[in-house]
Every structure is written in C-alpha cells, then in structure tokens.
Amino acid sequence: MRLNDKPLGFVINFLLGAAWAFVLIGAVTSFFASYQNSFFFAVISAVLGALPGLLGVLVLEHIITNKENHEELKKQTKLLQKLLMQKENESSE
C-alpha cells in the first residue's frame, strides 16, 4: 500500500482489511437482528454495529498517516542537512 516497510505494511493492510470486514459484518448482522422491530431502528442499529470496525479503520489509518509523515520528515531533514553543508562550504571558501 503506502508503507515502504514491507512486513509492517503487510500487517497493517491485513488488519485494515479485517477492520473493514468487522464494519460490514457488524452493520449487516445488527441490521438484520433488529429489522423485525422497525426499519428506522434497524438502520440505527446497523450504524451502531459498524462503529467498532470504523474505529479500528480510523486507528489504522492514523498509524499509516503518522508513519508516512515520519518518513517525509526524515527526507526533509536529509535535504536540509545537505543544504546546510553546501551553505557552510560556500561560506568557508
């Protein structure tokens, strides 16, 4: 996906897929479990059933975004250090 670290990327992608499966399973089972009462209650129940899975998706996406941000900051730091070295070399000449 978006992560350069292959083993971590595999684990995160697997957990992300599992979280989306929990969203789907939670929404469908909650909907059909309460459908006989009323349609409105079934929709509300489906939304509430999907929330734990959506929370998992949110956490995993946050982890991915922070990891990408960290990698980008490392690239920027390398570039800034390179520019600083060039600036120091130019000023010493």
N, C-alpha and C positions, 0 to 999 in steps of 0.2 A: 504494500500500500504506500504509505508516505514515509515510513520509517526506514532509515538506512541500515539499522541493526537488524539483521535477518532473524535471529532467534526471538528477539523481543517483538519484532514486527509480526512474526507468526503467532505468538501467544496473544498479543493484543488483538489481532484480526480474528483469531478463534473466539476469544472472549466477546468481542464485538458482535460476531455472528450469533453466539449463544444468547447475548443480551437481547438482540432483535427477535430471536426465537421466543424468548420469555415474554417480550412485548406482545407478539402475535398470539401465543398460547394463552396468556393472561387475559387479553381482550376477548378472544373468542370464547373461552370457557366461562368467563364471567358474564358475557352477553347471553349465552345460551342457558346458563344456570338460572338467570333471573328473567328470561324472556316471557315466561308464563304469567308473571305478575303484571307488567306493563312494558310497552316499548320504551318509554322515556326512562324508566328505572333500569331497563336493560342497557341502554346507551350510557347512562351514568355509571353503571356497574362495569361496563367494558372499559371506560376511561380509567376508572379506579383500578381495575385489574391490570391495565397496561402500565401504570405508574412505576412499579418496582423495576420493570425491564427498562423503561425510559430513563430512570435514574442511573441504571448501570451503563446505558449508552452514553449518557451525559458525562459520567465519571471517566469512562474510557476515552471519549473524545477530548476531554480536558487533559488527560495524560498525553495523548498524541500531540495536542497543540503545544503543551509545555515542552515536550521533547523536541519538536520542530523549532520552537523559539530558542531553546538552548543551543541547538546545532547552528542556527543562524547567528546567534550572538558569538559563538566560537569563530565562525567565519569572519565576522566583522572585526573581532579582536585581532585576528591574524593580519587582516588588511591594515588596521590602524597601527599595529606594531611595525609592519613593513613600511608604511608611510612615515612613521616616526624615525625609523632608521635612515630612510632616504633624506629626510629633513636634517637629521643630525650630521650625515655625511656631507651634505651640501653646505651646511653652515661651518663645518670644520675646514673646508677647502679654501 
